[in-house]
Amino acid sequence: MLHRYKKSGMKKTDENTDGMVESPGCSAIRFGGADDLSSRTFKWGAVLILLLSCLVSTLSLESVPLESHEALVLQTAKEMHDRGDWIVPFFNGVPRLNKPPLSYWLTAGVTSITGKTFEVKKWHGRIISSAAGVLMTWIALYLGRKLISSRAGLIAGVVCTTSVGFISYSHNARPDFLFAGLLDVSLVGFVVAWKSADGSFKQMAGAALMWFFFSLASLTKGPHVAIMLLVAWCIFLLSESSERRRILPVIRPVTGVVILVGLSLPWWLLLKHQLEAQGVGALEGSQLSGSLFELSLKTLFSGYYLWAVVWMMLPWLALLPMIWFAPWRDEKIGSNVRLLGTTVLFVVLAFSLFSHPRHHYLLQLMPALSILIGGGATVLWRRYEQMGESPRIWTSVLWINGSIALLASIAFIVKRIYYGGSSLFLLTASAVTAAFLMIAAIDYRKELTRRASAPLIFSLLVFLPVIFGAITSHAFWRGSRTLVEDFCRSTGKMTNEHVPLIVSDFEERLFVYYGHPPVLREHNGDPSALKLLMGQMQEDEFLLVAPADVKGAFPEDCTAEVVQTVEDFDDDRDAVLYRVRRRPGT
């Protein structure tokens, strides 16, 4: 039996209200979508957070400098359109067997809708990730309210929308954020099926939704992570004694296989058929066959994915301990919290057993982590409001946030000095540092203890300019990306079908997107191999991008003119653009 204590005289009562967590010194907290906030308050809060999500995810979509992996998506969409082949992805005139085609299809669809000519722009690919980001914000709001409480849902929406992982990947055309959003909708489908009566139409619809988006995710980056999530949810159901017999009606594997095969298998079969017809070869050894998922304990022992979680949830690092205070054992919603915890823990451990670690593999966990943070913060928030004084945990959290903001400001100042960037961003970074420290100091003196929301809302308000400053600042996106993009764009304008381009020992992706493919590449930076390649060129004139120490690799019958030099182009190496011409009479 849980008990409630009234602040006045700390009088003990045996009253217990269903669906409420009660602790000494505070009144009951309602969970599971109950009225910890009024419906009107939640709706207005959700609308504002979704508007914030739209603003954060779409700001500077075209001006943020292009990253090399984005060029793969944009150029592949263009080449699929130009070839009239929507089955086999091509990049630089060569089949690209790394990813399924859904992101290429969507990018091409946006391009077709928005322009008279098929010119793939940066924002055509990025708007898909932006839409996935808004969808993830909605999922954090919806599941936060459904699984824990309205207040937890609002906190989860804010944390998810203003995290580094969200800001970074909502502005990136690579398929990772789309993939994460599709998997999170599958989580919504699972929750609907799990919470519905067995055999009901709602349960069947939830399971169908789960498998439908699993299928779309498989067409985005493959089925591997979907399998991980499915295993995690089965483990959760088995771990709950009251749910063990519900695995089949909730998961509905037969229905799922039918949906998965019906949506995903046709493309795989057509791909295999066309590759064989073109004599390209089998899929074995490509990323489509899962070659990146090789068992290795090195990642596990390095703790890589623990740091990935920390990076992804910045600047809310100090709120991660709130997960400890989430209502894990509550009779009504404890299982909801354990579902999210099982999902996060299993996926992190599963990825830790494979080689090729990448922090973006965990993006689909952002809503779940945000909801867990919201659940723990809700419990402490209620205690804070009712006790009339600031617990040490809140003082500690605010001081830690202030310290993080201070370190972030110092880091951004250093990056601005080194790379250049926005003075406004430097100003707002310094302002948020001062604001966090001021709030912590005031809270420490117990002058803002009447309502917990005051310092937290103020913290968010002063942090928003930093978010917008970061998105528009070159310092946040690494200043060298702008230099690299400008160099690749100017080089691409010099190329055409009569003046081809060779790239030696650098990535050719941006040159292909901004230039005239195919772009020839010498991968190893071997001077003798580069010299042989240039000697085989049929054109009288061509361009070469190579490291600065490549001078001795030019054939004797060629002259080379330095057109442009870019410092620190890649891994602190300078890149030089040469115009190479055949000597007359050779």
HUQUI-V689606 format. One record per backbone hydrogen bond with DSSP energy under -1.0 kcal/mol. CO is the residue of the C=O (numbers start at 1). NH is the residue of the N-H. If there is no record, write none. Layout:
CO&NH ; CO&NH
//
This chain:
4&13 ; 11&6 ; 13&4 ; 17&20 ; 19&31 ; 21&29 ; 23&26 ; 29&21 ; 34&36 ; 38&42 ; 39&43 ; 40&44 ; 41&45 ; 42&46 ; 43&47 ; 44&48 ; 45&49 ; 46&50 ; 47&51 ; 48&52 ; 49&53 ; 50&54 ; 51&55 ; 52&56 ; 53&57 ; 54&58 ; 55&59 ; 58&61 ; 60&64 ; 67&71 ; 69&73 ; 70&74 ; 71&75 ; 72&76 ; 73&77 ; 74&78 ; 75&79 ; 76&80 ; 77&81 ; 78&82 ; 79&83 ; 80&84 ; 80&85 ; 89&96 ; 91&94 ; 94&91 ; 97&288 ; 101&105 ; 102&106 ; 103&107 ; 104&108 ; 105&109 ; 106&110 ; 107&111 ; 108&112 ; 109&113 ; 110&114 ; 111&115 ; 117&119 ; 122&126 ; 123&127 ; 126&130 ; 127&131 ; 128&132 ; 129&133 ; 130&134 ; 131&135 ; 132&136 ; 133&137 ; 134&138 ; 135&139 ; 136&140 ; 137&141 ; 138&142 ; 139&143 ; 140&144 ; 141&145 ; 142&146 ; 143&147 ; 144&148 ; 144&149 ; 148&32 ; 149&153 ; 150&154 ; 151&155 ; 152&156 ; 153&157 ; 154&158 ; 155&159 ; 156&160 ; 157&161 ; 158&162 ; 163&167 ; 164&168 ; 165&169 ; 166&170 ; 169&172 ; 175&179 ; 176&180 ; 177&181 ; 178&182 ; 179&183 ; 180&184 ; 181&185 ; 182&186 ; 183&187 ; 184&188 ; 185&189 ; 186&190 ; 187&191 ; 188&192 ; 189&193 ; 190&194 ; 191&195 ; 197&200 ; 200&204 ; 201&205 ; 202&206 ; 203&207 ; 204&208 ; 205&209 ; 206&210 ; 207&211 ; 208&212 ; 209&213 ; 210&214 ; 211&215 ; 212&216 ; 213&217 ; 214&218 ; 215&219 ; 217&220 ; 217&221 ; 219&102 ; 223&227 ; 224&228 ; 225&229 ; 226&230 ; 227&231 ; 228&232 ; 229&233 ; 230&234 ; 231&235 ; 232&236 ; 233&237 ; 234&238 ; 235&239 ; 236&240 ; 240&243 ; 243&246 ; 246&250 ; 247&251 ; 248&252 ; 252&256 ; 253&257 ; 254&258 ; 255&259 ; 256&260 ; 257&261 ; 258&262 ; 259&263 ; 260&264 ; 264&268 ; 265&269 ; 266&270 ; 267&271 ; 268&272 ; 269&273 ; 270&274 ; 271&275 ; 272&276 ; 273&277 ; 274&278 ; 275&280 ; 283&286 ; 286&289 ; 286&291 ; 287&290 ; 290&293 ; 292&294 ; 294&355 ; 297&301 ; 298&302 ; 299&304 ; 303&307 ; 304&308 ; 305&309 ; 306&310 ; 307&311 ; 308&312 ; 309&313 ; 311&314 ; 312&165 ; 313&316 ; 314&164 ; 316&319 ; 317&320 ; 319&322 ; 320&323 ; 321&324 ; 322&325 ; 323&326 ; 326&328 ; 330&334 ; 333&337 ; 334&338 ; 335&339 ; 336&340 ; 337&341 ; 338&342 ; 339&343 ; 340&344 ; 341&345 ; 342&346 ; 343&347 ; 344&348 ; 345&349 ; 346&350 ; 347&351 ; 348&352 ; 350&353 ; 351&354 ; 353&296 ; 358&361 ; 359&362 ; 360&363 ; 362&365 ; 363&366 ; 365&369 ; 366&370 ; 367&371 ; 368&372 ; 369&373 ; 370&374 ; 371&375 ; 372&376 ; 373&377 ; 374&378 ; 375&379 ; 376&380 ; 377&381 ; 378&382 ; 379&383 ; 380&384 ; 381&385 ; 382&386 ; 383&387 ; 391&395 ; 392&396 ; 393&397 ; 394&398 ; 395&399 ; 396&400 ; 397&401 ; 398&402 ; 399&403 ; 400&404 ; 401&405 ; 402&406 ; 403&407 ; 404&408 ; 405&409 ; 406&410 ; 407&411 ; 408&412 ; 409&413 ; 410&414 ; 411&415 ; 412&416 ; 413&417 ; 414&418 ; 415&419 ; 416&420 ; 422&426 ; 423&427 ; 424&428 ; 425&429 ; 426&430 ; 427&431 ; 428&432 ; 429&433 ; 430&434 ; 431&435 ; 432&436 ; 433&437 ; 434&438 ; 435&439 ; 436&440 ; 437&441 ; 438&442 ; 439&443 ; 440&444 ; 441&445 ; 442&447 ; 443&446 ; 452&456 ; 453&457 ; 454&458 ; 455&459 ; 456&460 ; 457&461 ; 458&462 ; 459&463 ; 460&464 ; 463&467 ; 464&468 ; 465&469 ; 466&470 ; 467&471 ; 468&472 ; 478&481 ; 479&482 ; 479&483 ; 480&484 ; 481&485 ; 482&486 ; 483&487 ; 484&488 ; 485&489 ; 486&490 ; 487&491 ; 488&492 ; 489&493 ; 491&494 ; 492&495 ; 499&496 ; 500&543 ; 501&520 ; 502&545 ; 503&522 ; 508&512 ; 509&513 ; 510&514 ; 511&515 ; 520&503 ; 522&505 ; 526&530 ; 527&531 ; 528&532 ; 529&533 ; 530&534 ; 531&535 ; 532&536 ; 534&537 ; 540&582 ; 542&580 ; 543&502 ; 544&578 ; 545&504 ; 546&576 ; 547&550 ; 550&553 ; 551&554 ; 555&558 ; 557&583 ; 559&581 ; 561&579 ; 564&577 ; 566&575 ; 570&573 ; 573&569 ; 573&570 ; 575&566 ; 576&546 ; 577&563 ; 577&564 ; 578&544 ; 579&561 ; 580&542 ; 581&559 ; 583&586
//
